[in-house]
Amino acid sequence: MTHEPTSTSLIFCQEAKGLLEALAGAIHELIMLHGQQFQAVIGGDPDSGRFDDLIHMANEHKLEAKYIYLQHLSFHGCSLHRDT
């Protein structure tokens, strides 16, 4: 007897998709700032620490976006699996 694998997909509402895009944007911003700071450090910029506050704020924004997204999924239930 053989079993065929089932295809499972997630169901997301438009709001969840928008919140996920906001989270992705916040993560992208944080990565960009880390990259800029890294380039400043390897370039010998004596003021590379100027990125610290920006990175801190970007990380706070990322965490806020993450928890808003996760809270939406938890309360709305739009991330349920659906077998197709």
mmCIF file of the N, C-alpha and C atoms, coordinates in Angstrom:
data_MODEL
# 
_entry.id   MODEL 
# 
loop_
_atom_site.group_PDB 
_atom_site.id 
_atom_site.type_symbol 
_atom_site.label_atom_id 
_atom_site.label_alt_id 
_atom_site.label_comp_id 
_atom_site.label_asym_id 
_atom_site.label_entity_id 
_atom_site.label_seq_id 
_atom_site.pdbx_PDB_ins_code 
_atom_site.Cartn_x 
_atom_site.Cartn_y 
_atom_site.Cartn_z 
_atom_site.occupancy 
_atom_site.B_iso_or_equiv 
_atom_site.pdbx_formal_charge 
_atom_site.auth_seq_id 
_atom_site.auth_comp_id 
_atom_site.auth_asym_id 
_atom_site.auth_atom_id 
_atom_site.pdbx_PDB_model_num 
ATOM 1   N N  . MET A 1 1  ? 0.847  -1.182 0.000  1.00 0.00 ? 1  MET A N  1 
ATOM 2   C CA . MET A 1 1  ? 0.000  0.000  0.000  1.00 0.00 ? 1  MET A CA 1 
ATOM 3   C C  . MET A 1 1  ? 0.888  1.240  0.000  1.00 0.00 ? 1  MET A C  1 
ATOM 4   N N  . THR A 1 2  ? 0.680  2.110  -0.939 1.00 0.00 ? 2  THR A N  1 
ATOM 5   C CA . THR A 1 2  ? 1.470  3.337  -1.027 1.00 0.00 ? 2  THR A CA 1 
ATOM 6   C C  . THR A 1 2  ? 0.628  4.510  -0.581 1.00 0.00 ? 2  THR A C  1 
ATOM 7   N N  . HIS A 1 3  ? 1.308  5.455  0.005  1.00 0.00 ? 3  HIS A N  1 
ATOM 8   C CA . HIS A 1 3  ? 0.638  6.684  0.448  1.00 0.00 ? 3  HIS A CA 1 
ATOM 9   C C  . HIS A 1 3  ? 1.141  7.833  -0.389 1.00 0.00 ? 3  HIS A C  1 
ATOM 10  N N  . GLU A 1 4  ? 0.230  8.551  -0.950 1.00 0.00 ? 4  GLU A N  1 
ATOM 11  C CA . GLU A 1 4  ? 0.614  9.745  -1.698 1.00 0.00 ? 4  GLU A CA 1 
ATOM 12  C C  . GLU A 1 4  ? 0.755  10.897 -0.722 1.00 0.00 ? 4  GLU A C  1 
ATOM 13  N N  . PRO A 1 5  ? 1.801  11.691 -0.892 1.00 0.00 ? 5  PRO A N  1 
ATOM 14  C CA . PRO A 1 5  ? 1.953  12.836 0.008  1.00 0.00 ? 5  PRO A CA 1 
ATOM 15  C C  . PRO A 1 5  ? 0.809  13.818 -0.213 1.00 0.00 ? 5  PRO A C  1 
ATOM 16  N N  . THR A 1 6  ? 0.343  14.375 0.878  1.00 0.00 ? 6  THR A N  1 
ATOM 17  C CA . THR A 1 6  ? -0.711 15.377 0.759  1.00 0.00 ? 6  THR A CA 1 
ATOM 18  C C  . THR A 1 6  ? -0.084 16.744 0.629  1.00 0.00 ? 6  THR A C  1 
ATOM 19  N N  . SER A 1 7  ? -0.715 17.565 -0.146 1.00 0.00 ? 7  SER A N  1 
ATOM 20  C CA . SER A 1 7  ? -0.258 18.933 -0.316 1.00 0.00 ? 7  SER A CA 1 
ATOM 21  C C  . SER A 1 7  ? -0.975 19.790 0.703  1.00 0.00 ? 7  SER A C  1 
ATOM 22  N N  . THR A 1 8  ? -0.223 20.509 1.505  1.00 0.00 ? 8  THR A N  1 
ATOM 23  C CA . THR A 1 8  ? -0.808 21.358 2.532  1.00 0.00 ? 8  THR A CA 1 
ATOM 24  C C  . THR A 1 8  ? -0.414 22.796 2.251  1.00 0.00 ? 8  THR A C  1 
ATOM 25  N N  . SER A 1 9  ? -1.379 23.686 2.341  1.00 0.00 ? 9  SER A N  1 
ATOM 26  C CA . SER A 1 9  ? -1.083 25.093 2.150  1.00 0.00 ? 9  SER A CA 1 
ATOM 27  C C  . SER A 1 9  ? -1.652 25.879 3.324  1.00 0.00 ? 9  SER A C  1 
ATOM 28  N N  . LEU A 1 10 ? -1.123 27.053 3.512  1.00 0.00 ? 10 LEU A N  1 
ATOM 29  C CA . LEU A 1 10 ? -1.617 27.930 4.562  1.00 0.00 ? 10 LEU A CA 1 
ATOM 30  C C  . LEU A 1 10 ? -2.622 28.903 3.972  1.00 0.00 ? 10 LEU A C  1 
ATOM 31  N N  . ILE A 1 11 ? -3.593 29.226 4.764  1.00 0.00 ? 11 ILE A N  1 
ATOM 32  C CA . ILE A 1 11 ? -4.605 30.188 4.351  1.00 0.00 ? 11 ILE A CA 1 
ATOM 33  C C  . ILE A 1 11 ? -4.341 31.476 5.130  1.00 0.00 ? 11 ILE A C  1 
ATOM 34  N N  . PHE A 1 12 ? -4.105 32.559 4.410  1.00 0.00 ? 12 PHE A N  1 
ATOM 35  C CA . PHE A 1 12 ? -3.887 33.853 5.044  1.00 0.00 ? 12 PHE A CA 1 
ATOM 36  C C  . PHE A 1 12 ? -4.890 34.856 4.492  1.00 0.00 ? 12 PHE A C  1 
ATOM 37  N N  . CYS A 1 13 ? -5.420 35.709 5.353  1.00 0.00 ? 13 CYS A N  1 
ATOM 38  C CA . CYS A 1 13 ? -6.288 36.780 4.885  1.00 0.00 ? 13 CYS A CA 1 
ATOM 39  C C  . CYS A 1 13 ? -5.421 37.936 4.373  1.00 0.00 ? 13 CYS A C  1 
ATOM 40  N N  . GLN A 1 14 ? -6.051 38.887 3.747  1.00 0.00 ? 14 GLN A N  1 
ATOM 41  C CA . GLN A 1 14 ? -5.316 40.039 3.195  1.00 0.00 ? 14 GLN A CA 1 
ATOM 42  C C  . GLN A 1 14 ? -4.601 40.827 4.291  1.00 0.00 ? 14 GLN A C  1 
ATOM 43  N N  . GLU A 1 15 ? -5.241 40.957 5.446  1.00 0.00 ? 15 GLU A N  1 
ATOM 44  C CA . GLU A 1 15 ? -4.600 41.697 6.535  1.00 0.00 ? 15 GLU A CA 1 
ATOM 45  C C  . GLU A 1 15 ? -3.331 40.982 6.983  1.00 0.00 ? 15 GLU A C  1 
ATOM 46  N N  . ALA A 1 16 ? -3.370 39.653 7.099  1.00 0.00 ? 16 ALA A N  1 
ATOM 47  C CA . ALA A 1 16 ? -2.188 38.889 7.492  1.00 0.00 ? 16 ALA A CA 1 
ATOM 48  C C  . ALA A 1 16 ? -1.083 39.051 6.456  1.00 0.00 ? 16 ALA A C  1 
ATOM 49  N N  . LYS A 1 17 ? -1.450 39.041 5.191  1.00 0.00 ? 17 LYS A N  1 
ATOM 50  C CA . LYS A 1 17 ? -0.458 39.224 4.137  1.00 0.00 ? 17 LYS A CA 1 
ATOM 51  C C  . LYS A 1 17 ? 0.193  40.595 4.251  1.00 0.00 ? 17 LYS A C  1 
ATOM 52  N N  . GLY A 1 18 ? -0.610 41.620 4.521  1.00 0.00 ? 18 GLY A N  1 
ATOM 53  C CA . GLY A 1 18 ? -0.071 42.971 4.686  1.00 0.00 ? 18 GLY A CA 1 
ATOM 54  C C  . GLY A 1 18 ? 0.838  43.079 5.900  1.00 0.00 ? 18 GLY A C  1 
ATOM 55  N N  . LEU A 1 19 ? 0.433  42.433 6.999  1.00 0.00 ? 19 LEU A N  1 
ATOM 56  C CA . LEU A 1 19 ? 1.261  42.457 8.204  1.00 0.00 ? 19 LEU A CA 1 
ATOM 57  C C  . LEU A 1 19 ? 2.566  41.697 7.979  1.00 0.00 ? 19 LEU A C  1 
ATOM 58  N N  . LEU A 1 20 ? 2.507  40.603 7.219  1.00 0.00 ? 20 LEU A N  1 
ATOM 59  C CA . LEU A 1 20 ? 3.722  39.861 6.903  1.00 0.00 ? 20 LEU A CA 1 
ATOM 60  C C  . LEU A 1 20 ? 4.651  40.698 6.021  1.00 0.00 ? 20 LEU A C  1 
ATOM 61  N N  . GLU A 1 21 ? 4.082  41.434 5.093  1.00 0.00 ? 21 GLU A N  1 
ATOM 62  C CA . GLU A 1 21 ? 4.892  42.321 4.246  1.00 0.00 ? 21 GLU A CA 1 
ATOM 63  C C  . GLU A 1 21 ? 5.534  43.423 5.087  1.00 0.00 ? 21 GLU A C  1 
ATOM 64  N N  . ALA A 1 22 ? 4.796  43.948 6.073  1.00 0.00 ? 22 ALA A N  1 
ATOM 65  C CA . ALA A 1 22 ? 5.356  44.966 6.969  1.00 0.00 ? 22 ALA A CA 1 
ATOM 66  C C  . ALA A 1 22 ? 6.505  44.386 7.785  1.00 0.00 ? 22 ALA A C  1 
ATOM 67  N N  . LEU A 1 23 ? 6.351  43.155 8.254  1.00 0.00 ? 23 LEU A N  1 
ATOM 68  C CA . LEU A 1 23 ? 7.418  42.493 8.993  1.00 0.00 ? 23 LEU A CA 1 
ATOM 69  C C  . LEU A 1 23 ? 8.633  42.293 8.091  1.00 0.00 ? 23 LEU A C  1 
ATOM 70  N N  . ALA A 1 24 ? 8.406  41.848 6.868  1.00 0.00 ? 24 ALA A N  1 
ATOM 71  C CA . ALA A 1 24 ? 9.514  41.654 5.924  1.00 0.00 ? 24 ALA A CA 1 
ATOM 72  C C  . ALA A 1 24 ? 10.239 42.971 5.669  1.00 0.00 ? 24 ALA A C  1 
ATOM 73  N N  . GLY A 1 25 ? 9.496  44.064 5.551  1.00 0.00 ? 25 GLY A N  1 
ATOM 74  C CA . GLY A 1 25 ? 10.110 45.377 5.345  1.00 0.00 ? 25 GLY A CA 1 
ATOM 75  C C  . GLY A 1 25 ? 10.943 45.803 6.537  1.00 0.00 ? 25 GLY A C  1 
ATOM 76  N N  . ALA A 1 26 ? 10.442 45.535 7.741  1.00 0.00 ? 26 ALA A N  1 
ATOM 77  C CA . ALA A 1 26 ? 11.183 45.887 8.949  1.00 0.00 ? 26 ALA A CA 1 
ATOM 78  C C  . ALA A 1 26 ? 12.464 45.060 9.058  1.00 0.00 ? 26 ALA A C  1 
ATOM 79  N N  . ILE A 1 27 ? 12.386 43.789 8.704  1.00 0.00 ? 27 ILE A N  1 
ATOM 80  C CA . ILE A 1 27 ? 13.573 42.933 8.720  1.00 0.00 ? 27 ILE A CA 1 
ATOM 81  C C  . ILE A 1 27 ? 14.578 43.411 7.677  1.00 0.00 ? 27 ILE A C  1 
ATOM 82  N N  . HIS A 1 28 ? 14.081 43.762 6.515  1.00 0.00 ? 28 HIS A N  1 
ATOM 83  C CA . HIS A 1 28 ? 14.959 44.259 5.451  1.00 0.00 ? 28 HIS A CA 1 
ATOM 84  C C  . HIS A 1 28 ? 15.684 45.528 5.896  1.00 0.00 ? 28 HIS A C  1 
ATOM 85  N N  . GLU A 1 29 ? 14.973 46.433 6.526  1.00 0.00 ? 29 GLU A N  1 
ATOM 86  C CA . GLU A 1 29 ? 15.579 47.679 7.011  1.00 0.00 ? 29 GLU A CA 1 
ATOM 87  C C  . GLU A 1 29 ? 16.676 47.385 8.031  1.00 0.00 ? 29 GLU A C  1 
ATOM 88  N N  . LEU A 1 30 ? 16.412 46.454 8.944  1.00 0.00 ? 30 LEU A N  1 
ATOM 89  C CA . LEU A 1 30 ? 17.399 46.092 9.949  1.00 0.00 ? 30 LEU A CA 1 
ATOM 90  C C  . LEU A 1 30 ? 18.645 45.491 9.302  1.00 0.00 ? 30 LEU A C  1 
ATOM 91  N N  . ILE A 1 31 ? 18.440 44.623 8.329  1.00 0.00 ? 31 ILE A N  1 
ATOM 92  C CA . ILE A 1 31 ? 19.568 44.006 7.625  1.00 0.00 ? 31 ILE A CA 1 
ATOM 93  C C  . ILE A 1 31 ? 20.384 45.075 6.890  1.00 0.00 ? 31 ILE A C  1 
ATOM 94  N N  . MET A 1 32 ? 19.707 46.012 6.269  1.00 0.00 ? 32 MET A N  1 
ATOM 95  C CA . MET A 1 32 ? 20.404 47.071 5.539  1.00 0.00 ? 32 MET A CA 1 
ATOM 96  C C  . MET A 1 32 ? 21.264 47.905 6.490  1.00 0.00 ? 32 MET A C  1 
ATOM 97  N N  . LEU A 1 33 ? 20.727 48.238 7.646  1.00 0.00 ? 33 LEU A N  1 
ATOM 98  C CA . LEU A 1 33 ? 21.498 49.022 8.619  1.00 0.00 ? 33 LEU A CA 1 
ATOM 99  C C  . LEU A 1 33 ? 22.703 48.241 9.130  1.00 0.00 ? 33 LEU A C  1 
ATOM 100 N N  . HIS A 1 34 ? 22.520 46.959 9.391  1.00 0.00 ? 34 HIS A N  1 
ATOM 101 C CA . HIS A 1 34 ? 23.669 46.141 9.815  1.00 0.00 ? 34 HIS A CA 1 
ATOM 102 C C  . HIS A 1 34 ? 24.723 46.111 8.709  1.00 0.00 ? 34 HIS A C  1 
ATOM 103 N N  . GLY A 1 35 ? 24.278 45.989 7.473  1.00 0.00 ? 35 GLY A N  1 
ATOM 104 C CA . GLY A 1 35 ? 25.216 45.993 6.350  1.00 0.00 ? 35 GLY A CA 1 
ATOM 105 C C  . GLY A 1 35 ? 25.962 47.302 6.229  1.00 0.00 ? 35 GLY A C  1 
ATOM 106 N N  . GLN A 1 36 ? 25.254 48.405 6.414  1.00 0.00 ? 36 GLN A N  1 
ATOM 107 C CA . GLN A 1 36 ? 25.902 49.711 6.344  1.00 0.00 ? 36 GLN A CA 1 
ATOM 108 C C  . GLN A 1 36 ? 26.911 49.882 7.479  1.00 0.00 ? 36 GLN A C  1 
ATOM 109 N N  . GLN A 1 37 ? 26.546 49.417 8.662  1.00 0.00 ? 37 GLN A N  1 
ATOM 110 C CA . GLN A 1 37 ? 27.479 49.518 9.778  1.00 0.00 ? 37 GLN A CA 1 
ATOM 111 C C  . GLN A 1 37 ? 28.703 48.640 9.522  1.00 0.00 ? 37 GLN A C  1 
ATOM 112 N N  . PHE A 1 38 ? 28.492 47.447 9.002  1.00 0.00 ? 38 PHE A N  1 
ATOM 113 C CA . PHE A 1 38 ? 29.609 46.561 8.692  1.00 0.00 ? 38 PHE A CA 1 
ATOM 114 C C  . PHE A 1 38 ? 30.552 47.204 7.684  1.00 0.00 ? 38 PHE A C  1 
ATOM 115 N N  . GLN A 1 39 ? 29.977 47.806 6.656  1.00 0.00 ? 39 GLN A N  1 
ATOM 116 C CA . GLN A 1 39 ? 30.803 48.477 5.647  1.00 0.00 ? 39 GLN A CA 1 
ATOM 117 C C  . GLN A 1 39 ? 31.580 49.637 6.271  1.00 0.00 ? 39 GLN A C  1 
ATOM 118 N N  . ALA A 1 40 ? 30.942 50.363 7.176  1.00 0.00 ? 40 ALA A N  1 
ATOM 119 C CA . ALA A 1 40 ? 31.625 51.471 7.849  1.00 0.00 ? 40 ALA A CA 1 
ATOM 120 C C  . ALA A 1 40 ? 32.783 50.949 8.697  1.00 0.00 ? 40 ALA A C  1 
ATOM 121 N N  . VAL A 1 41 ? 32.553 49.834 9.396  1.00 0.00 ? 41 VAL A N  1 
ATOM 122 C CA . VAL A 1 41 ? 33.604 49.265 10.248 1.00 0.00 ? 41 VAL A CA 1 
ATOM 123 C C  . VAL A 1 41 ? 34.780 48.790 9.408  1.00 0.00 ? 41 VAL A C  1 
ATOM 124 N N  . ILE A 1 42 ? 34.510 48.024 8.362  1.00 0.00 ? 42 ILE A N  1 
ATOM 125 C CA . ILE A 1 42 ? 35.626 47.511 7.558  1.00 0.00 ? 42 ILE A CA 1 
ATOM 126 C C  . ILE A 1 42 ? 36.275 48.616 6.732  1.00 0.00 ? 42 ILE A C  1 
ATOM 127 N N  . GLY A 1 43 ? 35.544 49.716 6.540  1.00 0.00 ? 43 GLY A N  1 
ATOM 128 C CA . GLY A 1 43 ? 36.110 50.858 5.836  1.00 0.00 ? 43 GLY A CA 1 
ATOM 129 C C  . GLY A 1 43 ? 36.898 51.785 6.733  1.00 0.00 ? 43 GLY A C  1 
ATOM 130 N N  . GLY A 1 44 ? 36.957 51.440 8.021  1.00 0.00 ? 44 GLY A N  1 
ATOM 131 C CA . GLY A 1 44 ? 37.742 52.252 8.953  1.00 0.00 ? 44 GLY A CA 1 
ATOM 132 C C  . GLY A 1 44 ? 37.054 53.513 9.413  1.00 0.00 ? 44 GLY A C  1 
ATOM 133 N N  . ASP A 1 45 ? 35.758 53.625 9.240  1.00 0.00 ? 45 ASP A N  1 
ATOM 134 C CA . ASP A 1 45 ? 35.007 54.806 9.674  1.00 0.00 ? 45 ASP A CA 1 
ATOM 135 C C  . ASP A 1 45 ? 35.065 54.900 11.199 1.00 0.00 ? 45 ASP A C  1 
ATOM 136 N N  . PRO A 1 46 ? 35.663 55.947 11.735 1.00 0.00 ? 46 PRO A N  1 
ATOM 137 C CA . PRO A 1 46 ? 35.762 56.064 13.195 1.00 0.00 ? 46 PRO A CA 1 
ATOM 138 C C  . PRO A 1 46 ? 34.412 56.338 13.870 1.00 0.00 ? 46 PRO A C  1 
ATOM 139 N N  . ASP A 1 47 ? 33.403 56.694 13.078 1.00 0.00 ? 47 ASP A N  1 
ATOM 140 C CA . ASP A 1 47 ? 32.075 56.992 13.627 1.00 0.00 ? 47 ASP A CA 1 
ATOM 141 C C  . ASP A 1 47 ? 31.066 55.898 13.269 1.00 0.00 ? 47 ASP A C  1 
ATOM 142 N N  . SER A 1 48 ? 31.536 54.659 13.130 1.00 0.00 ? 48 SER A N  1 
ATOM 143 C CA . SER A 1 48 ? 30.625 53.577 12.757 1.00 0.00 ? 48 SER A CA 1 
ATOM 144 C C  . SER A 1 48 ? 29.598 53.279 13.841 1.00 0.00 ? 48 SER A C  1 
ATOM 145 N N  . GLY A 1 49 ? 29.848 53.731 15.051 1.00 0.00 ? 49 GLY A N  1 
ATOM 146 C CA . GLY A 1 49 ? 28.894 53.558 16.140 1.00 0.00 ? 49 GLY A CA 1 
ATOM 147 C C  . GLY A 1 49 ? 27.619 54.362 15.967 1.00 0.00 ? 49 GLY A C  1 
ATOM 148 N N  . ARG A 1 50 ? 27.629 55.274 15.011 1.00 0.00 ? 50 ARG A N  1 
ATOM 149 C CA . ARG A 1 50 ? 26.432 56.086 14.773 1.00 0.00 ? 50 ARG A CA 1 
ATOM 150 C C  . ARG A 1 50 ? 25.240 55.221 14.359 1.00 0.00 ? 50 ARG A C  1 
ATOM 151 N N  . PHE A 1 51 ? 25.517 54.010 13.916 1.00 0.00 ? 51 PHE A N  1 
ATOM 152 C CA . PHE A 1 51 ? 24.444 53.110 13.495 1.00 0.00 ? 51 PHE A CA 1 
ATOM 153 C C  . PHE A 1 51 ? 23.765 52.426 14.680 1.00 0.00 ? 51 PHE A C  1 
ATOM 154 N N  . ASP A 1 52 ? 24.392 52.446 15.842 1.00 0.00 ? 52 ASP A N  1 
ATOM 155 C CA . ASP A 1 52 ? 23.858 51.706 16.983 1.00 0.00 ? 52 ASP A CA 1 
ATOM 156 C C  . ASP A 1 52 ? 22.428 52.103 17.335 1.00 0.00 ? 52 ASP A C  1 
ATOM 157 N N  . ASP A 1 53 ? 22.168 53.398 17.436 1.00 0.00 ? 53 ASP A N  1 
ATOM 158 C CA . ASP A 1 53 ? 20.810 53.844 17.771 1.00 0.00 ? 53 ASP A CA 1 
ATOM 159 C C  . ASP A 1 53 ? 19.826 53.511 16.652 1.00 0.00 ? 53 ASP A C  1 
ATOM 160 N N  . LEU A 1 54 ? 20.266 53.670 15.409 1.00 0.00 ? 54 LEU A N  1 
ATOM 161 C CA . LEU A 1 54 ? 19.398 53.348 14.279 1.00 0.00 ? 54 LEU A CA 1 
ATOM 162 C C  . LEU A 1 54 ? 19.063 51.854 14.257 1.00 0.00 ? 54 LEU A C  1 
ATOM 163 N N  . ILE A 1 55 ? 20.062 51.025 14.546 1.00 0.00 ? 55 ILE A N  1 
ATOM 164 C CA . ILE A 1 55 ? 19.844 49.578 14.585 1.00 0.00 ? 55 ILE A CA 1 
ATOM 165 C C  . ILE A 1 55 ? 18.915 49.222 15.745 1.00 0.00 ? 55 ILE A C  1 
ATOM 166 N N  . HIS A 1 56 ? 19.109 49.855 16.871 1.00 0.00 ? 56 HIS A N  1 
ATOM 167 C CA . HIS A 1 56 ? 18.237 49.604 18.021 1.00 0.00 ? 56 HIS A CA 1 
ATOM 168 C C  . HIS A 1 56 ? 16.780 49.948 17.676 1.00 0.00 ? 56 HIS A C  1 
ATOM 169 N N  . MET A 1 57 ? 16.568 51.105 17.076 1.00 0.00 ? 57 MET A N  1 
ATOM 170 C CA . MET A 1 57 ? 15.203 51.510 16.708 1.00 0.00 ? 57 MET A CA 1 
ATOM 171 C C  . MET A 1 57 ? 14.618 50.580 15.646 1.00 0.00 ? 57 MET A C  1 
ATOM 172 N N  . ALA A 1 58 ? 15.432 50.186 14.680 1.00 0.00 ? 58 ALA A N  1 
ATOM 173 C CA . ALA A 1 58 ? 14.962 49.277 13.634 1.00 0.00 ? 58 ALA A CA 1 
ATOM 174 C C  . ALA A 1 58 ? 14.616 47.912 14.221 1.00 0.00 ? 58 ALA A C  1 
ATOM 175 N N  . ASN A 1 59 ? 15.389 47.464 15.203 1.00 0.00 ? 59 ASN A N  1 
ATOM 176 C CA . ASN A 1 59 ? 15.089 46.190 15.850 1.00 0.00 ? 59 ASN A CA 1 
ATOM 177 C C  . ASN A 1 59 ? 13.783 46.277 16.637 1.00 0.00 ? 59 ASN A C  1 
ATOM 178 N N  . GLU A 1 60 ? 13.568 47.391 17.310 1.00 0.00 ? 60 GLU A N  1 
ATOM 179 C CA . GLU A 1 60 ? 12.305 47.597 18.026 1.00 0.00 ? 60 GLU A CA 1 
ATOM 180 C C  . GLU A 1 60 ? 11.121 47.567 17.051 1.00 0.00 ? 60 GLU A C  1 
ATOM 181 N N  . HIS A 1 61 ? 11.288 48.208 15.919 1.00 0.00 ? 61 HIS A N  1 
ATOM 182 C CA . HIS A 1 61 ? 10.246 48.226 14.894 1.00 0.00 ? 61 HIS A CA 1 
ATOM 183 C C  . HIS A 1 61 ? 9.982  46.818 14.379 1.00 0.00 ? 61 HIS A C  1 
ATOM 184 N N  . LYS A 1 62 ? 11.039 46.051 14.159 1.00 0.00 ? 62 LYS A N  1 
ATOM 185 C CA . LYS A 1 62 ? 10.898 44.670 13.693 1.00 0.00 ? 62 LYS A CA 1 
ATOM 186 C C  . LYS A 1 62 ? 10.142 43.829 14.712 1.00 0.00 ? 62 LYS A C  1 
ATOM 187 N N  . LEU A 1 63 ? 10.510 43.959 15.997 1.00 0.00 ? 63 LEU A N  1 
ATOM 188 C CA . LEU A 1 63 ? 9.830  43.197 17.036 1.00 0.00 ? 63 LEU A CA 1 
ATOM 189 C C  . LEU A 1 63 ? 8.360  43.574 17.134 1.00 0.00 ? 63 LEU A C  1 
ATOM 190 N N  . GLU A 1 64 ? 8.068  44.853 17.032 1.00 0.00 ? 64 GLU A N  1 
ATOM 191 C CA . GLU A 1 64 ? 6.675  45.302 17.066 1.00 0.00 ? 64 GLU A CA 1 
ATOM 192 C C  . GLU A 1 64 ? 5.891  44.706 15.900 1.00 0.00 ? 64 GLU A C  1 
ATOM 193 N N  . ALA A 1 65 ? 6.469  44.760 14.700 1.00 0.00 ? 65 ALA A N  1 
ATOM 194 C CA . ALA A 1 65 ? 5.807  44.204 13.519 1.00 0.00 ? 65 ALA A CA 1 
ATOM 195 C C  . ALA A 1 65 ? 5.613  42.695 13.665 1.00 0.00 ? 65 ALA A C  1 
ATOM 196 N N  . LYS A 1 66 ? 6.604  42.035 14.233 1.00 0.00 ? 66 LYS A N  1 
ATOM 197 C CA . LYS A 1 66 ? 6.516  40.579 14.439 1.00 0.00 ? 66 LYS A CA 1 
ATOM 198 C C  . LYS A 1 66 ? 5.368  40.238 15.375 1.00 0.00 ? 66 LYS A C  1 
ATOM 199 N N  . TYR A 1 67 ? 5.287  40.924 16.500 1.00 0.00 ? 67 TYR A N  1 
ATOM 200 C CA . TYR A 1 67 ? 4.256  40.593 17.475 1.00 0.00 ? 67 TYR A CA 1 
ATOM 201 C C  . TYR A 1 67 ? 2.870  40.987 17.000 1.00 0.00 ? 67 TYR A C  1 
ATOM 202 N N  . ILE A 1 68 ? 2.749  42.049 16.235 1.00 0.00 ? 68 ILE A N  1 
ATOM 203 C CA . ILE A 1 68 ? 1.454  42.409 15.651 1.00 0.00 ? 68 ILE A CA 1 
ATOM 204 C C  . ILE A 1 68 ? 1.008  41.320 14.680 1.00 0.00 ? 68 ILE A C  1 
ATOM 205 N N  . TYR A 1 69 ? 1.942  40.845 13.857 1.00 0.00 ? 69 TYR A N  1 
ATOM 206 C CA . TYR A 1 69 ? 1.639  39.770 12.898 1.00 0.00 ? 69 TYR A CA 1 
ATOM 207 C C  . TYR A 1 69 ? 1.231  38.492 13.632 1.00 0.00 ? 69 TYR A C  1 
ATOM 208 N N  . LEU A 1 70 ? 2.031  38.072 14.616 1.00 0.00 ? 70 LEU A N  1 
ATOM 209 C CA . LEU A 1 70 ? 1.725  36.843 15.343 1.00 0.00 ? 70 LEU A CA 1 
ATOM 210 C C  . LEU A 1 70 ? 0.414  36.951 16.121 1.00 0.00 ? 70 LEU A C  1 
ATOM 211 N N  . GLN A 1 71 ? 0.152  38.111 16.681 1.00 0.00 ? 71 GLN A N  1 
ATOM 212 C CA . GLN A 1 71 ? -1.100 38.322 17.405 1.00 0.00 ? 71 GLN A CA 1 
ATOM 213 C C  . GLN A 1 71 ? -2.283 38.202 16.456 1.00 0.00 ? 71 GLN A C  1 
ATOM 214 N N  . HIS A 1 72 ? -2.147 38.774 15.273 1.00 0.00 ? 72 HIS A N  1 
ATOM 215 C CA . HIS A 1 72 ? -3.224 38.675 14.292 1.00 0.00 ? 72 HIS A CA 1 
ATOM 216 C C  . HIS A 1 72 ? -3.493 37.207 13.943 1.00 0.00 ? 72 HIS A C  1 
ATOM 217 N N  . LEU A 1 73 ? -2.426 36.449 13.676 1.00 0.00 ? 73 LEU A N  1 
ATOM 218 C CA . LEU A 1 73 ? -2.603 35.041 13.328 1.00 0.00 ? 73 LEU A CA 1 
ATOM 219 C C  . LEU A 1 73 ? -3.269 34.275 14.459 1.00 0.00 ? 73 LEU A C  1 
ATOM 220 N N  . SER A 1 74 ? -2.874 34.575 15.678 1.00 0.00 ? 74 SER A N  1 
ATOM 221 C CA . SER A 1 74 ? -3.421 33.879 16.839 1.00 0.00 ? 74 SER A CA 1 
ATOM 222 C C  . SER A 1 74 ? -4.906 34.168 17.029 1.00 0.00 ? 74 SER A C  1 
ATOM 223 N N  . PHE A 1 75 ? -5.292 35.430 16.923 1.00 0.00 ? 75 PHE A N  1 
ATOM 224 C CA . PHE A 1 75 ? -6.687 35.801 17.159 1.00 0.00 ? 75 PHE A CA 1 
ATOM 225 C C  . PHE A 1 75 ? -7.581 35.545 15.962 1.00 0.00 ? 75 PHE A C  1 
ATOM 226 N N  . HIS A 1 76 ? -7.062 35.754 14.781 1.00 0.00 ? 76 HIS A N  1 
ATOM 227 C CA . HIS A 1 76 ? -7.886 35.644 13.583 1.00 0.00 ? 76 HIS A CA 1 
ATOM 228 C C  . HIS A 1 76 ? -7.966 34.215 13.071 1.00 0.00 ? 76 HIS A C  1 
ATOM 229 N N  . GLY A 1 77 ? -6.934 33.427 13.346 1.00 0.00 ? 77 GLY A N  1 
ATOM 230 C CA . GLY A 1 77 ? -6.924 32.036 12.920 1.00 0.00 ? 77 GLY A CA 1 
ATOM 231 C C  . GLY A 1 77 ? -6.783 31.849 11.423 1.00 0.00 ? 77 GLY A C  1 
ATOM 232 N N  . CYS A 1 78 ? -6.246 32.821 10.750 1.00 0.00 ? 78 CYS A N  1 
ATOM 233 C CA . CYS A 1 78 ? -6.175 32.744 9.287  1.00 0.00 ? 78 CYS A CA 1 
ATOM 234 C C  . CYS A 1 78 ? -4.938 32.003 8.799  1.00 0.00 ? 78 CYS A C  1 
ATOM 235 N N  . SER A 1 79 ? -4.186 31.406 9.721  1.00 0.00 ? 79 SER A N  1 
ATOM 236 C CA . SER A 1 79 ? -3.006 30.654 9.294  1.00 0.00 ? 79 SER A CA 1 
ATOM 237 C C  . SER A 1 79 ? -3.229 29.149 9.416  1.00 0.00 ? 79 SER A C  1 
ATOM 238 N N  . LEU A 1 80 ? -4.476 28.757 9.408  1.00 0.00 ? 80 LEU A N  1 
ATOM 239 C CA . LEU A 1 80 ? -4.787 27.344 9.523  1.00 0.00 ? 80 LEU A CA 1 
ATOM 240 C C  . LEU A 1 80 ? -4.351 26.611 8.275  1.00 0.00 ? 80 LEU A C  1 
ATOM 241 N N  . HIS A 1 81 ? -3.937 25.373 8.454  1.00 0.00 ? 81 HIS A N  1 
ATOM 242 C CA . HIS A 1 81 ? -3.553 24.544 7.311  1.00 0.00 ? 81 HIS A CA 1 
ATOM 243 C C  . HIS A 1 81 ? -4.802 24.026 6.619  1.00 0.00 ? 81 HIS A C  1 
ATOM 244 N N  . ARG A 1 82 ? -4.678 23.909 5.339  1.00 0.00 ? 82 ARG A N  1 
ATOM 245 C CA . ARG A 1 82 ? -5.758 23.345 4.540  1.00 0.00 ? 82 ARG A CA 1 
ATOM 246 C C  . ARG A 1 82 ? -5.153 22.270 3.662  1.00 0.00 ? 82 ARG A C  1 
ATOM 247 N N  . ASP A 1 83 ? -5.682 21.075 3.716  1.00 0.00 ? 83 ASP A N  1 
ATOM 248 C CA . ASP A 1 83 ? -5.224 20.009 2.827  1.00 0.00 ? 83 ASP A CA 1 
ATOM 249 C C  . ASP A 1 83 ? -5.856 20.188 1.461  1.00 0.00 ? 83 ASP A C  1 
ATOM 250 N N  . THR A 1 84 ? -5.011 20.083 0.424  1.00 0.00 ? 84 THR A N  1 
ATOM 251 C CA . THR A 1 84 ? -5.534 20.213 -0.934 1.00 0.00 ? 84 THR A CA 1 
ATOM 252 C C  . THR A 1 84 ? -5.337 18.944 -1.704 1.00 0.00 ? 84 THR A C  1 
# 
